Amino acid sequence: MILNRLTTFFVLFLGLSGASLLYFLPGRSDVVQTEIQVPDLMCPNCVQKVSTALEQVHGVKKANVSLADKMARIEFSAHETSRARLIEAIRDAGYAKAGENAKTQEKAIHECDGENGSCCDAKAETSNF
């Protein structure tokens, strides 16, 4: 009777321990996808600046930024970063309206000719247009 209980306990213990170890194994899929509105994107240099800012965040696996729909689509490790940190990185890059609800935001008044303006600082020299 005692031997049966010990055996059952031991088997359960090993099973739970093994399951918890699987949680921390490399290659475990904790990759999350999110979309963040960036309404103050105005030019290809803005896209590059936001892409670079996102790619520098630890845990970001992939970042695609679209000027056409003013959206950043990011794949990231939920264990290494968060959506809030991604929004913070975009805002730190100079895009203060990132992550705001598109229905409530005011239209951004910003002129950019692709060479001048805060969105193009340090990127105009590397631009291909």
N, CA, C and O atoms as CSV, one atom per row, in Angstrom:
chain,resi,resn,atom,element,x,y,z
A,1,MET,N,N,0.826,-1.190,0.000
A,1,MET,CA,C,0.000,0.000,0.000
A,1,MET,C,C,0.872,1.257,0.000
A,1,MET,O,O,0.668,2.159,-0.812
A,2,ILE,N,N,1.840,1.311,0.909
A,2,ILE,CA,C,2.735,2.468,0.973
A,2,ILE,C,C,3.585,2.539,-0.289
A,2,ILE,O,O,3.846,3.622,-0.813
A,3,LEU,N,N,4.012,1.381,-0.767
A,3,LEU,CA,C,4.820,1.331,-1.986
A,3,LEU,C,C,4.026,1.847,-3.187
A,3,LEU,O,O,4.574,2.554,-4.033
A,4,ASN,N,N,2.747,1.500,-3.268
A,4,ASN,CA,C,1.894,1.983,-4.354
A,4,ASN,C,C,1.742,3.498,-4.299
A,4,ASN,O,O,1.790,4.157,-5.337
A,5,ARG,N,N,1.560,4.056,-3.122
A,5,ARG,CA,C,1.421,5.507,-2.961
A,5,ARG,C,C,2.717,6.223,-3.327
A,5,ARG,O,O,2.704,7.262,-3.987
A,6,LEU,N,N,3.845,5.646,-2.883
A,6,LEU,CA,C,5.139,6.246,-3.222
A,6,LEU,C,C,5.379,6.204,-4.728
A,6,LEU,O,O,5.871,7.168,-5.315
A,7,THR,N,N,5.033,5.095,-5.336
A,7,THR,CA,C,5.204,4.963,-6.785
A,7,THR,C,C,4.321,5.973,-7.513
A,7,THR,O,O,4.776,6.635,-8.446
A,8,THR,N,N,3.078,6.093,-7.099
A,8,THR,CA,C,2.161,7.058,-7.707
A,8,THR,C,C,2.679,8.480,-7.527
A,8,THR,O,O,2.679,9.268,-8.473
A,9,PHE,N,N,3.115,8.803,-6.331
A,9,PHE,CA,C,3.662,10.130,-6.059
A,9,PHE,C,C,4.875,10.405,-6.940
A,9,PHE,O,O,4.994,11.483,-7.524
A,10,PHE,N,N,5.768,9.433,-7.033
A,10,PHE,CA,C,6.990,9.577,-7.822
A,10,PHE,C,C,6.660,9.795,-9.301
A,10,PHE,O,O,7.258,10.656,-9.948
A,11,VAL,N,N,5.723,9.029,-9.833
A,11,VAL,CA,C,5.323,9.158,-11.240
A,11,VAL,C,C,4.699,10.531,-11.486
A,11,VAL,O,O,5.013,11.184,-12.480
A,12,LEU,N,N,3.828,10.967,-10.597
A,12,LEU,CA,C,3.217,12.294,-10.738
A,12,LEU,C,C,4.267,13.397,-10.654
A,12,LEU,O,O,4.233,14.357,-11.423
A,13,PHE,N,N,5.190,13.254,-9.720
A,13,PHE,CA,C,6.254,14.242,-9.557
A,13,PHE,C,C,7.089,14.362,-10.828
A,13,PHE,O,O,7.363,15.467,-11.297
A,14,LEU,N,N,7.489,13.221,-11.380
A,14,LEU,CA,C,8.281,13.233,-12.615
A,14,LEU,C,C,7.490,13.825,-13.778
A,14,LEU,O,O,8.030,14.579,-14.588
A,15,GLY,N,N,6.224,13.483,-13.852
A,15,GLY,CA,C,5.382,14.011,-14.927
A,15,GLY,C,C,5.251,15.518,-14.858
A,15,GLY,O,O,5.380,16.199,-15.875
A,16,LEU,N,N,4.998,16.043,-13.679
A,16,LEU,CA,C,4.874,17.493,-13.515
A,16,LEU,C,C,6.202,18.190,-13.730
A,16,LEU,O,O,6.249,19.261,-14.334
A,17,SER,N,N,7.275,17.602,-13.246
A,17,SER,CA,C,8.601,18.193,-13.437
A,17,SER,C,C,8.957,18.243,-14.914
A,17,SER,O,O,9.472,19.249,-15.402
A,18,GLY,N,N,8.687,17.172,-15.614
A,18,GLY,CA,C,8.980,17.127,-17.044
A,18,GLY,C,C,8.164,18.139,-17.818
A,18,GLY,O,O,8.675,18.785,-18.733
A,19,ALA,N,N,6.898,18.283,-17.459
A,19,ALA,CA,C,6.042,19.253,-18.139
A,19,ALA,C,C,6.527,20.671,-17.897
A,19,ALA,O,O,6.503,21.497,-18.809
A,20,SER,N,N,6.964,20.965,-16.680
A,20,SER,CA,C,7.448,22.317,-16.406
A,20,SER,C,C,8.776,22.578,-17.097
A,20,SER,O,O,9.051,23.716,-17.478
A,21,LEU,N,N,9.604,21.561,-17.268
A,21,LEU,CA,C,10.867,21.733,-17.990
A,21,LEU,C,C,10.625,22.006,-19.465
A,21,LEU,O,O,11.363,22.780,-20.075
A,22,LEU,N,N,9.615,21.391,-20.046
A,22,LEU,CA,C,9.297,21.635,-21.448
A,22,LEU,C,C,8.965,23.099,-21.704
A,22,LEU,O,O,9.227,23.622,-22.787
A,23,TYR,N,N,8.394,23.749,-20.714
A,23,TYR,CA,C,8.023,25.155,-20.836
A,23,TYR,C,C,9.244,26.027,-21.105
A,23,TYR,O,O,9.135,27.041,-21.795
A,24,PHE,N,N,10.390,25.655,-20.580
A,24,PHE,CA,C,11.594,26.472,-20.689
A,24,PHE,C,C,12.572,26.002,-21.760
A,24,PHE,O,O,13.642,26.591,-21.915
A,25,LEU,N,N,12.230,24.966,-22.492
A,25,LEU,CA,C,13.134,24.469,-23.519
A,25,LEU,C,C,13.239,25.461,-24.670
A,25,LEU,O,O,12.252,26.106,-25.024
A,26,PRO,N,N,14.438,25.588,-25.261
A,26,PRO,CA,C,14.599,26.448,-26.430
A,26,PRO,C,C,13.709,25.965,-27.566
A,26,PRO,O,O,13.454,24.769,-27.707
A,27,GLY,N,N,13.247,26.902,-28.365
A,27,GLY,CA,C,12.400,26.553,-29.484
A,27,GLY,C,C,10.924,26.531,-29.136
A,27,GLY,O,O,10.077,26.357,-30.012
A,28,ARG,N,N,10.616,26.706,-27.871
A,28,ARG,CA,C,9.218,26.759,-27.466
A,28,ARG,C,C,8.575,27.958,-28.136
A,28,ARG,O,O,9.147,29.048,-28.142
A,29,SER,N,N,7.431,27.773,-28.681
A,29,SER,CA,C,6.783,28.847,-29.427
A,29,SER,C,C,6.072,29.801,-28.482
A,29,SER,O,O,4.976,29.515,-27.999
A,30,ASP,N,N,6.704,30.931,-28.225
A,30,ASP,CA,C,6.073,31.988,-27.441
A,30,ASP,C,C,5.991,33.249,-28.289
A,30,ASP,O,O,5.853,34.356,-27.767
A,31,VAL,N,N,6.077,33.069,-29.606
A,31,VAL,CA,C,6.065,34.205,-30.515
A,31,VAL,C,C,4.635,34.705,-30.682
A,31,VAL,O,O,3.712,33.940,-30.963
A,32,VAL,N,N,4.484,36.007,-30.501
A,32,VAL,CA,C,3.197,36.677,-30.576
A,32,VAL,C,C,3.244,37.652,-31.742
A,32,VAL,O,O,4.296,38.219,-32.041
A,33,GLN,N,N,2.120,37.846,-32.393
A,33,GLN,CA,C,2.028,38.833,-33.466
A,33,GLN,C,C,1.118,39.960,-33.015
A,33,GLN,O,O,0.103,39.730,-32.357
A,34,THR,N,N,1.493,41.187,-33.377
A,34,THR,CA,C,0.658,42.329,-33.047
A,34,THR,C,C,0.749,43.362,-34.154
A,34,THR,O,O,1.690,43.356,-34.947
A,35,GLU,N,N,-0.231,44.243,-34.202
A,35,GLU,CA,C,-0.234,45.368,-35.127
A,35,GLU,C,C,-0.332,46.643,-34.309
A,35,GLU,O,O,-1.104,46.726,-33.354
A,36,ILE,N,N,0.460,47.636,-34.695
A,36,ILE,CA,C,0.449,48.923,-34.003
A,36,ILE,C,C,0.278,50.019,-35.046
A,36,ILE,O,O,1.066,50.122,-35.986
A,37,GLN,N,N,-0.747,50.827,-34.875
A,37,GLN,CA,C,-0.968,51.978,-35.753
A,37,GLN,C,C,0.125,53.011,-35.521
A,37,GLN,O,O,0.479,53.309,-34.380
A,38,VAL,N,N,0.662,53.558,-36.621
A,38,VAL,CA,C,1.659,54.631,-36.544
A,38,VAL,C,C,1.188,55.726,-37.505
A,38,VAL,O,O,1.700,55.835,-38.619
A,39,PRO,N,N,0.210,56.539,-37.077
A,39,PRO,CA,C,-0.405,57.503,-37.991
A,39,PRO,C,C,0.521,58.628,-38.449
A,39,PRO,O,O,0.239,59.281,-39.454
A,40,ASP,N,N,1.617,58.867,-37.735
A,40,ASP,CA,C,2.501,59.947,-38.145
A,40,ASP,C,C,3.628,59.487,-39.071
A,40,ASP,O,O,4.623,60.198,-39.216
A,41,LEU,N,N,3.496,58.316,-39.702
A,41,LEU,CA,C,4.433,57.900,-40.753
A,41,LEU,C,C,4.145,58.747,-41.990
A,41,LEU,O,O,3.000,58.832,-42.436
A,42,MET,N,N,5.187,59.374,-42.543
A,42,MET,CA,C,4.971,60.263,-43.675
A,42,MET,C,C,5.799,59.934,-44.917
A,42,MET,O,O,5.468,60.392,-46.010
A,43,CYS,N,N,6.866,59.153,-44.769
A,43,CYS,CA,C,7.746,58.916,-45.910
A,43,CYS,C,C,8.518,57.612,-45.708
A,43,CYS,O,O,8.462,57.019,-44.631
A,44,PRO,N,N,9.234,57.167,-46.736
A,44,PRO,CA,C,10.025,55.941,-46.599
A,44,PRO,C,C,11.082,56.031,-45.492
A,44,PRO,O,O,11.425,55.019,-44.881
A,45,ASN,N,N,11.594,57.227,-45.234
A,45,ASN,CA,C,12.563,57.375,-44.143
A,45,ASN,C,C,11.912,57.112,-42.789
A,45,ASN,O,O,12.539,56.555,-41.888
A,46,CYS,N,N,10.660,57.515,-42.653
A,46,CYS,CA,C,9.920,57.231,-41.417
A,46,CYS,C,C,9.787,55.717,-41.224
A,46,CYS,O,O,9.972,55.200,-40.122
A,47,VAL,N,N,9.467,55.028,-42.305
A,47,VAL,CA,C,9.319,53.571,-42.254
A,47,VAL,C,C,10.624,52.932,-41.793
A,47,VAL,O,O,10.623,52.046,-40.938
A,48,GLN,N,N,11.740,53.389,-42.366
A,48,GLN,CA,C,13.045,52.838,-41.997
A,48,GLN,C,C,13.372,53.121,-40.533
A,48,GLN,O,O,13.899,52.260,-39.829
A,49,LYS,N,N,13.055,54.332,-40.084
A,49,LYS,CA,C,13.348,54.714,-38.696
A,49,LYS,C,C,12.558,53.855,-37.706
A,49,LYS,O,O,13.103,53.402,-36.700
A,50,VAL,N,N,11.279,53.633,-37.992
A,50,VAL,CA,C,10.437,52.813,-37.116
A,50,VAL,C,C,10.886,51.350,-37.172
A,50,VAL,O,O,10.957,50.685,-36.139
A,51,SER,N,N,11.185,50.854,-38.363
A,51,SER,CA,C,11.664,49.473,-38.498
A,51,SER,C,C,12.925,49.249,-37.679
A,51,SER,O,O,13.043,48.255,-36.963
A,52,THR,N,N,13.866,50.180,-37.788
A,52,THR,CA,C,15.122,50.073,-37.040
A,52,THR,C,C,14.870,50.100,-35.541
A,52,THR,O,O,15.458,49.316,-34.797
A,53,ALA,N,N,13.996,51.002,-35.093
A,53,ALA,CA,C,13.689,51.099,-33.661
A,53,ALA,C,C,13.098,49.791,-33.145
A,53,ALA,O,O,13.456,49.333,-32.060
A,54,LEU,N,N,12.202,49.195,-33.909
A,54,LEU,CA,C,11.579,47.938,-33.487
A,54,LEU,C,C,12.570,46.783,-33.494
A,54,LEU,O,O,12.572,45.959,-32.580
A,55,GLU,N,N,13.407,46.721,-34.516
A,55,GLU,CA,C,14.372,45.625,-34.619
A,55,GLU,C,C,15.415,45.663,-33.507
A,55,GLU,O,O,16.047,44.647,-33.218
A,56,GLN,N,N,15.601,46.819,-32.883
A,56,GLN,CA,C,16.564,46.943,-31.793
A,56,GLN,C,C,15.993,46.516,-30.447
A,56,GLN,O,O,16.736,46.396,-29.474
A,57,VAL,N,N,14.691,46.287,-30.378
A,57,VAL,CA,C,14.062,45.832,-29.135
A,57,VAL,C,C,14.354,44.345,-28.965
A,57,VAL,O,O,14.061,43.541,-29.850
A,58,HIS,N,N,14.930,43.989,-27.830
A,58,HIS,CA,C,15.255,42.590,-27.535
A,58,HIS,C,C,13.974,41.760,-27.557
A,58,HIS,O,O,13.001,42.092,-26.880
A,59,GLY,N,N,13.979,40.699,-28.324
A,59,GLY,CA,C,12.819,39.824,-28.405
A,59,GLY,C,C,12.026,39.969,-29.690
A,59,GLY,O,O,11.174,39.131,-29.985
A,60,VAL,N,N,12.290,41.021,-30.466
A,60,VAL,CA,C,11.586,41.194,-31.733
A,60,VAL,C,C,12.179,40.228,-32.752
A,60,VAL,O,O,13.388,40.215,-32.984
A,61,LYS,N,N,11.320,39.430,-33.350
A,61,LYS,CA,C,11.745,38.450,-34.353
A,61,LYS,C,C,11.631,39.020,-35.760
A,61,LYS,O,O,12.465,38.741,-36.621
A,62,LYS,N,N,10.590,39.823,-35.986
A,62,LYS,CA,C,10.322,40.348,-37.319
A,62,LYS,C,C,9.488,41.612,-37.184
A,62,LYS,O,O,8.561,41.666,-36.376
A,63,ALA,N,N,9.819,42.636,-37.979
A,63,ALA,CA,C,9.046,43.877,-37.971
A,63,ALA,C,C,8.825,44.327,-39.408
A,63,ALA,O,O,9.781,44.529,-40.156
A,64,ASN,N,N,7.576,44.482,-39.785
A,64,ASN,CA,C,7.211,45.004,-41.099
A,64,ASN,C,C,6.411,46.275,-40.884
A,64,ASN,O,O,5.398,46.271,-40.185
A,65,VAL,N,N,6.870,47.362,-41.487
A,65,VAL,CA,C,6.202,48.649,-41.332
A,65,VAL,C,C,5.689,49.073,-42.700
A,65,VAL,O,O,6.438,49.080,-43.677
A,66,SER,N,N,4.414,49.426,-42.767
A,66,SER,CA,C,3.782,49.807,-44.027
A,66,SER,C,C,3.411,51.280,-44.010
A,66,SER,O,O,2.666,51.738,-43.144
A,67,LEU,N,N,3.941,52.014,-44.981
A,67,LEU,CA,C,3.588,53.424,-45.129
A,67,LEU,C,C,2.160,53.555,-45.641
A,67,LEU,O,O,1.436,54.463,-45.233
A,68,ALA,N,N,1.747,52.654,-46.530
A,68,ALA,CA,C,0.422,52.723,-47.142
A,68,ALA,C,C,-0.707,52.689,-46.112
A,68,ALA,O,O,-1.657,53.467,-46.206
A,69,ASP,N,N,-0.608,51.797,-45.137
A,69,ASP,CA,C,-1.672,51.733,-44.127
A,69,ASP,C,C,-1.223,52.227,-42.754
A,69,ASP,O,O,-1.948,52.101,-41.768
A,70,LYS,N,N,-0.003,52.797,-42.707
A,70,LYS,CA,C,0.529,53.403,-41.474
A,70,LYS,C,C,0.430,52.429,-40.299
A,70,LYS,O,O,-0.107,52.744,-39.236
A,71,MET,N,N,0.971,51.235,-40.539
A,71,MET,CA,C,0.849,50.151,-39.575
A,71,MET,C,C,2.177,49.422,-39.441
A,71,MET,O,O,2.884,49.195,-40.422
A,72,ALA,N,N,2.499,49.061,-38.206
A,72,ALA,CA,C,3.654,48.202,-37.947
A,72,ALA,C,C,3.121,46.841,-37.532
A,72,ALA,O,O,2.277,46.735,-36.642
A,73,ARG,N,N,3.620,45.809,-38.183
A,73,ARG,CA,C,3.252,44.435,-37.850
A,73,ARG,C,C,4.498,43.761,-37.303
A,73,ARG,O,O,5.523,43.672,-37.980
A,74,ILE,N,N,4.396,43.288,-36.069
A,74,ILE,CA,C,5.574,42.798,-35.363
A,74,ILE,C,C,5.333,41.391,-34.843
A,74,ILE,O,O,4.253,41.076,-34.345
A,75,GLU,N,N,6.357,40.545,-34.966
A,75,GLU,CA,C,6.392,39.239,-34.313
A,75,GLU,C,C,7.455,39.335,-33.233
A,75,GLU,O,O,8.585,39.739,-33.503
A,76,PHE,N,N,7.094,38.961,-31.999
A,76,PHE,CA,C,8.038,39.086,-30.892
A,76,PHE,C,C,7.823,37.992,-29.868
A,76,PHE,O,O,6.766,37.365,-29.810
A,77,SER,N,N,8.853,37.777,-29.060
A,77,SER,CA,C,8.786,36.806,-27.982
A,77,SER,C,C,8.086,37.443,-26.785
A,77,SER,O,O,8.542,38.454,-26.253
A,78,ALA,N,N,6.986,36.846,-26.374
A,78,ALA,CA,C,6.225,37.377,-25.241
A,78,ALA,C,C,7.003,37.276,-23.934
A,78,ALA,O,O,6.688,37.974,-22.970
A,79,HIS,N,N,8.016,36.411,-23.893
A,79,HIS,CA,C,8.834,36.278,-22.686
A,79,HIS,C,C,9.918,37.338,-22.613
A,79,HIS,O,O,10.489,37.571,-21.548
A,80,GLU,N,N,10.209,37.985,-23.740
A,80,GLU,CA,C,11.312,38.934,-23.775
A,80,GLU,C,C,10.877,40.389,-23.875
A,80,GLU,O,O,11.629,41.280,-23.482
A,81,THR,N,N,9.692,40.647,-24.386
A,81,THR,CA,C,9.222,42.022,-24.504
A,81,THR,C,C,7.704,42.036,-24.502
A,81,THR,O,O,7.065,40.996,-24.343
A,82,SER,N,N,7.131,43.217,-24.679
A,82,SER,CA,C,5.677,43.358,-24.636
A,82,SER,C,C,5.226,44.368,-25.688
A,82,SER,O,O,6.033,45.114,-26.243
A,83,ARG,N,N,3.936,44.375,-25.944
A,83,ARG,CA,C,3.374,45.343,-26.891
A,83,ARG,C,C,3.625,46.765,-26.393
A,83,ARG,O,O,3.931,47.655,-27.186
A,84,ALA,N,N,3.500,46.979,-25.103
A,84,ALA,CA,C,3.744,48.308,-24.529
A,84,ALA,C,C,5.178,48.763,-24.788
A,84,ALA,O,O,5.412,49.937,-25.076
A,85,ARG,N,N,6.132,47.849,-24.687
A,85,ARG,CA,C,7.541,48.190,-24.943
A,85,ARG,C,C,7.754,48.521,-26.416
A,85,ARG,O,O,8.561,49.393,-26.738
A,86,LEU,N,N,7.049,47.842,-27.311
A,86,LEU,CA,C,7.149,48.128,-28.740
A,86,LEU,C,C,6.608,49.521,-29.050
A,86,LEU,O,O,7.211,50.271,-29.819
A,87,ILE,N,N,5.475,49.861,-28.452
A,87,ILE,CA,C,4.907,51.203,-28.635
A,87,ILE,C,C,5.875,52.244,-28.100
A,87,ILE,O,O,6.080,53.283,-28.727
A,88,GLU,N,N,6.468,51.976,-26.952
A,88,GLU,CA,C,7.447,52.891,-26.365
A,88,GLU,C,C,8.634,53.103,-27.311
A,88,GLU,O,O,9.108,54.229,-27.460
A,89,ALA,N,N,9.110,52.049,-27.941
A,89,ALA,CA,C,10.243,52.157,-28.872
A,89,ALA,C,C,9.882,53.032,-30.071
A,89,ALA,O,O,10.692,53.844,-30.518
A,90,ILE,N,N,8.670,52.867,-30.589
A,90,ILE,CA,C,8.227,53.684,-31.725
A,90,ILE,C,C,8.108,55.144,-31.303
A,90,ILE,O,O,8.538,56.041,-32.028
A,91,ARG,N,N,7.530,55.378,-30.143
A,91,ARG,CA,C,7.393,56.756,-29.648
A,91,ARG,C,C,8.756,57.380,-29.373
A,91,ARG,O,O,8.961,58.561,-29.653
A,92,ASP,N,N,9.687,56.604,-28.829
A,92,ASP,CA,C,11.042,57.108,-28.584
A,92,ASP,C,C,11.747,57.482,-29.886
A,92,ASP,O,O,12.644,58.325,-29.892
A,93,ALA,N,N,11.341,56.856,-30.981
A,93,ALA,CA,C,11.919,57.166,-32.293
A,93,ALA,C,C,11.326,58.445,-32.881
A,93,ALA,O,O,11.761,58.904,-33.937
A,94,GLY,N,N,10.328,59.023,-32.195
A,94,GLY,CA,C,9.769,60.297,-32.632
A,94,GLY,C,C,8.354,60.240,-33.165
A,94,GLY,O,O,7.887,61.205,-33.770
A,95,TYR,N,N,7.668,59.144,-32.958
A,95,TYR,CA,C,6.320,58.977,-33.486
A,95,TYR,C,C,5.335,58.879,-32.322
A,95,TYR,O,O,4.923,57.793,-31.915
A,96,ALA,N,N,4.974,60.051,-31.804
A,96,ALA,CA,C,4.219,60.171,-30.552
A,96,ALA,C,C,2.820,59.571,-30.612
A,96,ALA,O,O,2.270,59.200,-29.576
A,97,LYS,N,N,2.242,59.468,-31.786
A,97,LYS,CA,C,0.875,58.962,-31.886
A,97,LYS,C,C,0.798,57.444,-32.034
A,97,LYS,O,O,-0.294,56.893,-32.173
A,98,ALA,N,N,1.926,56.774,-32.007
A,98,ALA,CA,C,1.945,55.315,-32.178
A,98,ALA,C,C,1.088,54.628,-31.129
A,98,ALA,O,O,1.193,54.913,-29.936
A,99,GLY,N,N,0.239,53.720,-31.592
A,99,GLY,CA,C,-0.573,52.927,-30.683
A,99,GLY,C,C,-1.864,53.576,-30.245
A,99,GLY,O,O,-2.648,52.959,-29.524
A,100,GLU,N,N,-2.105,54.818,-30.666
A,100,GLU,CA,C,-3.362,55.463,-30.296
A,100,GLU,C,C,-4.491,54.859,-31.110
A,100,GLU,O,O,-4.275,54.348,-32.209
A,101,ASN,N,N,-5.683,54.921,-30.570
A,101,ASN,CA,C,-6.853,54.418,-31.268
A,101,ASN,C,C,-7.107,55.290,-32.491
A,101,ASN,O,O,-7.280,56.503,-32.364
A,102,ALA,N,N,-7.129,54.689,-33.656
A,102,ALA,CA,C,-7.269,55.425,-34.910
A,102,ALA,C,C,-8.571,56.214,-34.980
A,102,ALA,O,O,-8.619,57.231,-35.673
A,103,LYS,N,N,-9.617,55.792,-34.298
A,103,LYS,CA,C,-10.899,56.485,-34.359
A,103,LYS,C,C,-10.898,57.783,-33.561
A,103,LYS,O,O,-11.709,58.669,-33.827
A,104,THR,N,N,-10.005,57.906,-32.593
A,104,THR,CA,C,-10.035,59.080,-31.728
A,104,THR,C,C,-8.870,60.029,-31.952
A,104,THR,O,O,-8.817,61.089,-31.328
A,105,GLN,N,N,-7.946,59.680,-32.817
A,105,GLN,CA,C,-6.800,60.551,-32.982
A,105,GLN,C,C,-7.090,61.681,-33.955
A,105,GLN,O,O,-7.885,61.544,-34.885
A,106,GLU,N,N,-6.426,62.790,-33.717
A,106,GLU,CA,C,-6.532,63.913,-34.628
A,106,GLU,C,C,-5.576,63.678,-35.782
A,106,GLU,O,O,-4.570,62.982,-35.643
A,107,LYS,N,N,-5.903,64.265,-36.920
A,107,LYS,CA,C,-5.033,64.101,-38.079
A,107,LYS,C,C,-3.703,64.792,-37.800
A,107,LYS,O,O,-3.670,65.939,-37.355
A,108,ALA,N,N,-2.620,64.091,-38.063
A,108,ALA,CA,C,-1.290,64.656,-37.849
A,108,ALA,C,C,-1.012,65.719,-38.905
A,108,ALA,O,O,-1.212,65.497,-40.099
A,109,ILE,N,N,-0.555,66.861,-38.449
A,109,ILE,CA,C,-0.157,67.919,-39.367
A,109,ILE,C,C,1.351,67.877,-39.425
A,109,ILE,O,O,2.043,68.243,-38.475
A,110,HIS,N,N,1.843,67.427,-40.550
A,110,HIS,CA,C,3.278,67.217,-40.678
A,110,HIS,C,C,3.625,67.272,-42.151
A,110,HIS,O,O,2.994,66.602,-42.969
A,111,GLU,N,N,4.595,68.043,-42.483
A,111,GLU,CA,C,5.046,68.088,-43.863
A,111,GLU,C,C,6.413,67.450,-43.945
A,111,GLU,O,O,7.285,67.698,-43.112
A,112,CYS,N,N,6.582,66.640,-44.941
A,112,CYS,CA,C,7.863,65.968,-45.115
A,112,CYS,C,C,8.124,65.841,-46.602
A,112,CYS,O,O,7.290,65.332,-47.350
A,113,ASP,N,N,9.282,66.306,-47.024
A,113,ASP,CA,C,9.636,66.192,-48.437
A,113,ASP,C,C,10.630,65.063,-48.678
A,113,ASP,O,O,11.174,64.942,-49.775
A,114,GLY,N,N,10.870,64.237,-47.666
A,114,GLY,CA,C,11.795,63.129,-47.814
A,114,GLY,C,C,13.233,63.491,-47.520
A,114,GLY,O,O,14.102,62.619,-47.500
A,115,GLU,N,N,13.495,64.764,-47.292
A,115,GLU,CA,C,14.858,65.197,-46.992
A,115,GLU,C,C,14.942,66.048,-45.735
A,115,GLU,O,O,15.977,66.072,-45.069
A,116,ASN,N,N,13.879,66.736,-45.413
A,116,ASN,CA,C,13.894,67.642,-44.262
A,116,ASN,C,C,12.805,67.252,-43.277
A,116,ASN,O,O,11.827,66.599,-43.641
A,117,GLY,N,N,12.980,67.651,-42.057
A,117,GLY,CA,C,11.982,67.366,-41.036
A,117,GLY,C,C,12.471,66.333,-40.050
A,117,GLY,O,O,13.405,65.581,-40.332
A,118,SER,N,N,11.840,66.300,-38.897
A,118,SER,CA,C,12.296,65.406,-37.830
A,118,SER,C,C,12.192,63.939,-38.219
A,118,SER,O,O,12.955,63.111,-37.721
A,119,CYS,N,N,11.260,63.611,-39.100
A,119,CYS,CA,C,11.124,62.210,-39.495
A,119,CYS,C,C,12.296,61.743,-40.332
A,119,CYS,O,O,12.542,60.542,-40.442
A,120,CYS,N,N,13.010,62.666,-40.915
A,120,CYS,CA,C,14.079,62.291,-41.841
A,120,CYS,C,C,15.469,62.491,-41.267
A,120,CYS,O,O,16.452,62.203,-41.949
A,121,ASP,N,N,15.586,62.972,-40.041
A,121,ASP,CA,C,16.899,63.178,-39.438
A,121,ASP,C,C,17.712,61.904,-39.505
A,121,ASP,O,O,17.225,60.827,-39.162
A,122,ALA,N,N,18.922,62.025,-39.937
A,122,ALA,CA,C,19.904,60.935,-39.985
A,122,ALA,C,C,19.536,59.817,-40.951
A,122,ALA,O,O,20.234,58.803,-41.000
A,123,LYS,N,N,18.481,59.967,-41.706
A,123,LYS,CA,C,18.116,58.939,-42.671
A,123,LYS,C,C,18.214,59.462,-44.102
A,123,LYS,O,O,18.313,58.668,-45.038
A,124,ALA,N,N,18.188,60.774,-44.289
A,124,ALA,CA,C,18.179,61.332,-45.635
A,124,ALA,C,C,19.414,60.924,-46.424
A,124,ALA,O,O,19.330,60.711,-47.634
A,125,GLU,N,N,20.571,60.809,-45.751
A,125,GLU,CA,C,21.791,60.445,-46.461
A,125,GLU,C,C,21.732,59.032,-47.009
A,125,GLU,O,O,22.372,58.735,-48.018
A,126,THR,N,N,20.974,58.152,-46.362
A,126,THR,CA,C,20.938,56.752,-46.784
A,126,THR,C,C,19.726,56.441,-47.650
A,126,THR,O,O,19.547,55.300,-48.076
A,127,SER,N,N,18.906,57.426,-47.912
A,127,SER,CA,C,17.702,57.203,-48.692
A,127,SER,C,C,18.040,56.926,-50.153
A,127,SER,O,O,19.027,57.443,-50.677
A,128,ASN,N,N,17.235,56.125,-50.794
A,128,ASN,CA,C,17.437,55.801,-52.200
A,128,ASN,C,C,16.493,56.556,-53.112
A,128,ASN,O,O,16.393,56.224,-54.293
A,129,PHE,N,N,15.803,57.550,-52.607
A,129,PHE,CA,C,14.890,58.254,-53.505
A,129,PHE,C,C,15.293,59.667,-53.710
A,129,PHE,O,O,14.626,60.400,-54.441
